[in-house]
């Protein structure tokens, strides 16, 4: 099976947008500052688009995880889904936030990165645990709840789910990977 082919996003001309779709676009632009590509996919279900905007904006701008922790979680789940667009876009931000190239390379290869921060290690461990069947080891869960708190763990799980949806949508719709 080839990944080659045209982008599958169906753009809706502005004059054909429903009132609900227009309101969804306004909400996304209000929360994110611009209409990000995944919302061009979700616009076909305006209620999903609005819900995703609310969740995504909260996780990226108002949650308890630091920006670096959020970006690490995004890159980890993008690597799992082989979501090249999401991986490339968020690796760029990880670099800007000072994450070592060795950490990024390890994630890209599927190897265990050298993460000194207990919070970043917990994010990595949880991301890898949820990729596997079953509830995972108690030690991983207990360490994550200790360093992230139940609130941080809840946000991390929502982040991993949200960006799973983003990575899958971008991959399925053949959105070209941004230039490095």
RODO-2510 file (C-alpha; in nm, 4 decimals, decimal comma):
residues 180
     n   res          X          Y          Z
     1     x     0,0000     0,0000     0,0000
     2     x     0,1372     0,3383    -0,0988
     3     x     0,1097     0,6621     0,0973
     4     x     0,1349     0,8537    -0,2291
     5     x    -0,1678     1,0308    -0,3589
     6     x    -0,3535     1,3541    -0,3258
     7     x    -0,4355     1,5221     0,0030
     8     x    -0,7797     1,4006     0,1056
     9     x    -0,8993     1,7106     0,2896
    10     x    -1,2247     1,8307     0,1416
    11     x    -1,2128     2,2097     0,1633
    12     x    -1,5512     2,3752     0,1963
    13     x    -1,5832     2,7054     0,0090
    14     x    -1,6703     2,9873     0,2541
    15     x    -2,0065     3,0499     0,0890
    16     x    -2,1036     2,6849     0,1441
    17     x    -2,0267     2,6748     0,5170
    18     x    -2,3233     2,6224     0,7458
    19     x    -2,3789     2,8615     1,0351
    20     x    -2,2625     2,5873     1,2696
    21     x    -1,9405     2,5406     1,0691
    22     x    -1,8790     2,9170     1,0666
    23     x    -1,9263     2,9279     1,4440
    24     x    -1,6838     2,6355     1,4785
    25     x    -1,4207     2,8163     1,2750
    26     x    -1,4649     3,1283     1,4880
    27     x    -1,4198     2,9193     1,8030
    28     x    -1,1021     2,7575     1,6686
    29     x    -0,9534     3,0884     1,5589
    30     x    -1,0505     3,2399     1,8946
    31     x    -0,8863     2,9571     2,0891
    32     x    -0,5867     2,8843     1,8671
    33     x    -0,5324     3,2069     1,6763
    34     x    -0,5738     3,0408     1,3374
    35     x    -0,7496     2,7521     1,1662
    36     x    -0,5151     2,4576     1,2145
    37     x    -0,5232     2,1764     0,9576
    38     x    -0,6932     1,9087     1,1724
    39     x    -0,9939     2,1371     1,2093
    40     x    -1,0291     2,1435     0,8304
    41     x    -1,0888     1,7700     0,8665
    42     x    -1,3216     1,7926     1,1672
    43     x    -1,5263     2,0824     1,0228
    44     x    -1,7451     1,8236     0,8515
    45     x    -1,8726     1,7427     1,2013
    46     x    -1,8992     2,0884     1,3592
    47     x    -1,9843     1,9506     1,7031
    48     x    -1,6731     1,7326     1,7003
    49     x    -1,4723     2,0313     1,5768
    50     x    -1,5926     2,2481     1,8662
    51     x    -1,5304     1,9753     2,1242
    52     x    -1,1818     1,9097     1,9888
    53     x    -1,1054     2,2821     1,9892
    54     x    -1,2075     2,3147     2,3530
    55     x    -1,0015     2,0152     2,4587
    56     x    -0,6994     2,0960     2,2410
    57     x    -0,6836     2,4595     2,3470
    58     x    -0,7087     2,3629     2,7141
    59     x    -0,4370     2,0983     2,6871
    60     x    -0,2016     2,3294     2,4965
    61     x    -0,2610     2,6513     2,6863
    62     x    -0,4217     2,5984     3,0266
    63     x    -0,3338     2,2534     3,1595
    64     x    -0,0925     2,1670     3,4400
    65     x     0,1705     2,0131     3,2109
    66     x     0,4498     2,2440     3,0976
    67     x     0,4831     2,3239     2,7278
    68     x     0,7867     2,0985     2,7080
    69     x     0,5934     1,8119     2,8725
    70     x     0,3008     1,8632     2,6349
    71     x     0,5309     1,8595     2,3328
    72     x     0,7066     1,5464     2,4571
    73     x     0,3729     1,3678     2,4925
    74     x     0,2685     1,4790     2,1438
    75     x     0,5909     1,3560     1,9834
    76     x     0,5689     1,0225     2,1637
    77     x     0,2130     0,9519     2,0487
    78     x     0,2879     1,0778     1,6972
    79     x     0,5800     0,8336     1,6798
    80     x     0,3509     0,5511     1,7918
    81     x     0,0951     0,6280     1,5189
    82     x     0,3642     0,7002     1,2574
    83     x     0,1995     1,0390     1,2221
    84     x     0,4842     1,2033     1,0332
    85     x     0,3172     1,5442     1,0052
    86     x     0,2501     1,5715     1,3791
    87     x     0,5920     1,4286     1,4644
    88     x     0,7781     1,6759     1,2417
    89     x     0,5802     1,9792     1,3549
    90     x     0,6200     1,9045     1,7238
    91     x     0,9834     1,7869     1,7098
    92     x     1,0589     2,1338     1,5798
    93     x     0,8999     2,2822     1,8926
    94     x     1,0790     2,0338     2,1205
    95     x     1,4101     2,1512     1,9770
    96     x     1,3121     2,5141     2,0396
    97     x     1,2350     2,4181     2,3997
    98     x     1,5859     2,2794     2,4449
    99     x     1,5289     1,9047     2,4236
   100     x     1,8535     1,7321     2,3283
   101     x     1,8860     1,5900     1,9791
   102     x     1,9785     1,2534     2,1318
   103     x     1,6387     1,2378     2,3035
   104     x     1,4593     1,3189     1,9781
   105     x     1,6647     1,0635     1,7843
   106     x     1,5916     0,7926     2,0416
   107     x     1,2175     0,8618     2,0210
   108     x     1,2328     0,8563     1,6407
   109     x     1,4061     0,5159     1,6487
   110     x     1,1705     0,3758     1,9123
   111     x     1,4542     0,3551     2,1651
   112     x     1,4379     0,4660     2,5279
   113     x     1,5516     0,8296     2,5523
   114     x     1,7734     0,9616     2,8308
   115     x     1,5271     1,1775     3,0257
   116     x     1,6627     1,3208     3,3500
   117     x     1,3406     1,4892     3,4616
   118     x     1,1165     1,2577     3,6662
   119     x     0,8105     1,4222     3,5094
   120     x     0,9379     1,3688     3,1547
   121     x     1,0311     1,0091     3,2396
   122     x     0,6773     0,9548     3,3738
   123     x     0,5287     1,0995     3,0541
   124     x     0,7447     0,8665     2,8469
   125     x     0,6592     0,5635     3,0617
   126     x     0,2847     0,6303     3,0523
   127     x     0,2891     0,6941     2,6757
   128     x     0,4675     0,3637     2,6198
   129     x     0,2439     0,1806     2,8681
   130     x    -0,0816     0,2882     2,7027
   131     x     0,0456     0,1608     2,3670
   132     x     0,0448    -0,1924     2,5097
   133     x    -0,2448    -0,4229     2,6000
   134     x    -0,3544    -0,4271     2,9619
   135     x    -0,3255    -0,1773     3,2455
   136     x     0,0531    -0,1756     3,2660
   137     x     0,2749    -0,2168     3,5708
   138     x     0,1720    -0,0706     3,9053
   139     x     0,5216     0,0769     3,9427
   140     x     0,4781     0,2922     3,6291
   141     x     0,1307     0,4046     3,7332
   142     x     0,2374     0,4804     4,0913
   143     x     0,5450     0,6767     3,9813
   144     x     0,3405     0,8789     3,7314
   145     x     0,0723     0,9672     3,9857
   146     x     0,3412     1,0637     4,2357
   147     x     0,5265     1,3025     4,0033
   148     x     0,2395     1,4284     3,7829
   149     x    -0,0451     1,4009     4,0332
   150     x    -0,3814     1,2557     3,9385
   151     x    -0,4647     1,5834     3,7636
   152     x    -0,1496     1,5706     3,5509
   153     x    -0,2059     1,2050     3,4685
   154     x    -0,5637     1,2778     3,3604
   155     x    -0,4396     1,5607     3,1381
   156     x    -0,1626     1,3441     2,9928
   157     x    -0,4093     1,0709     2,8997
   158     x    -0,6408     1,3268     2,7371
   159     x    -0,3406     1,4727     2,5509
   160     x    -0,2361     1,1317     2,4214
   161     x    -0,5919     1,0627     2,3066
   162     x    -0,6356     1,4036     2,1469
   163     x    -0,3079     1,3830     1,9550
   164     x    -0,3812     1,0238     1,8559
   165     x    -0,6877     1,1658     1,6799
   166     x    -0,4786     1,4436     1,5240
   167     x    -0,2052     1,2050     1,4054
   168     x    -0,4546     0,9575     1,2611
   169     x    -0,6538     1,2317     1,0863
   170     x    -0,3475     1,3927     0,9310
   171     x    -0,2080     1,0555     0,8200
   172     x    -0,5370     0,9316     0,6738
   173     x    -0,5895     1,2602     0,4877
   174     x    -0,2322     1,2505     0,3475
   175     x    -0,1423     1,5944     0,4762
   176     x     0,2138     1,6663     0,3555
   177     x     0,4845     1,6720     0,6197
   178     x     0,6022     2,0275     0,6894
   179     x     0,9526     2,1196     0,5792
   180     x     1,2146     2,0954     0,8542
***
